[in-house]
Amino acid sequence: MSMLRNMATSLINANDERIITTLPKAKELRPFVERVITLSRRARSLEGEDTVARSLHLRRQAATFFHAGNRQQAPSAGKRGAPRAPRTAGVAALKRLFDELGERYKDRPGGYTRIIKLGRRDGDNAELAIIELVGNPNEVAASSSKAKSAVSGKKKTAKPSETKAASGGRRGGKKADSTFEKEETTRARGKGEATLGETKDADKAGSGGSQSKKTESTAAEKDTD
C-alpha cells in the first residue's frame, strides 16, 4: 500500500503526468489512481446546500490514498515566528487532484489512465510500461500539431485545383500555368491553320491543273500523228 501511495503521488505530481515502472506495478496502480480521481470528479459535480460538507468528506476520503505528510507542521506552527514547513508531495498531490484533475475529468465516466508497454529491461528482463493520465500536456501538444499539419496539408492540396480552375488548363500546377495562353493567341493560331489549309488546297488544285495540261498536250500530239 505504501508503494502504491508513493507511485500515485509521483504520477499526479509529475510535470508530464506519466511515470515509467514495471507492467505488473502499472496494472496495480491503474485502479488505485482511478478510484481517487473518481472522488475528485464527484466533488466537482456536487449540487445542493450541503455541497461544502460533502466535498470535504470526499477530500478526506481521497487523502487516505496518499501519505499523510506534513508531520513537521505541528512543531513548526507551535513556535511563534517560526516558518511553516513546506507542503509535502502527498498534500500537493491532493490539492492538484481536486483543483485541476477533477475539473478535467468532470464529464469523463472512467478511463483516466493509459498503459503503454515498452518492452523488457536489460538485466532482470522485467517488462516495463508507461502509465500516464489521459489528456496530459504531451498528448494535447501532439494533437494540436497534427491538427495544424492537417490544415496546412489541405491548403497545399487546394492550390493546384485553384490554378486549374483559373487557367482552364487540362492539368493543374506548373504545367497548366506554362501551357496556358490567351484567347487572342488561340484565335490567331486558328486563323493560321485555316490559311494553311487554303494554301494546301491551292497547291493541290495547281498540281491538278498541270496534270490536265500534260494530258491535253499528249492528246494533241496523237492527233498530229
Residue, then its C-alpha position, 0 to 999 in steps of 0.5 A: m500500500s505504501m508503494l502504491r501511495n508513493m507511485a500515485t503521488s509521483l504520477i499526479n505530481a509529475n510535470d508530464e503526468r506519466i511515470i515509467t515502472t514495471l507492467p505488473k506495478a502499472k496494472e496495480l496502480r491503474p485502479f488505485v489512481e482511478r478510484v481517487i480521481t473518481l472522488s475528485r470528479r464527484a466533488r466537482s459535480l456536487e449540487g445542493e446546500d450541503t455541497v461544502a460538507r460533502s466535498l470535504h468528506l470526499r477530500r478526506q476520503a481521497a487523502t487516505f490514498f496518499h501519505a499523510g505528510n506534513r508531520q513537521q507542521a505541528p512543531s513548526a506552527g507551535k513556535r511563534g515566528a517560526p516558518r511553516a514547513p513546506r507542503t509535502a508531495g502527498v498534500a500537493a498531490l491532493k490539492r492538484l487532484f481536486d483543483e485541476l484533475g477533477e475539473r478535467y475529468k468532470d464529464r469523463p465516466g472512467g478511463y483516466t489512465r493509459i498503459i503503454k508497454l515498452g518492452r523488457r529491461d536489460g538485466d532482470n528482463a522485467e517488462l516495463a510500461i508507461i502509465e500516464l493520465v489521459g489528456n496530459p500536456n504531451e498528448v494535447a501538444a501532439s494533437s494540436s500539431k497534427a491538427k495544424s499539419a492537417v490544415s496546412g496539408k489541405k491548403k497545399t492540396a487546394k492550390p493546384s485545383e485553384t490554378k486549374a480552375a483559373s487557367g482552364g488548363r487540362r492539368g493543374g500546377k506548373k504545367a497548366d500555368s506554362t501551357f496556358e495562353k490567351e484567347e487572342t493567341t488561340r484565335a490567331r493560331g486558328k486563323g493560321e491553320a485555316t490559311l494553311g489549309e487554303t494554301k494546301d488546297a491551292d497547291k493541290a488544285g495547281s498540281g491538278g491543273s498541270q496534270s490536265k495540261k500534260t494530258e491535253s498536250t499528249a492528246a494533241e500530239k496523237d492527233t498530229d500523228 
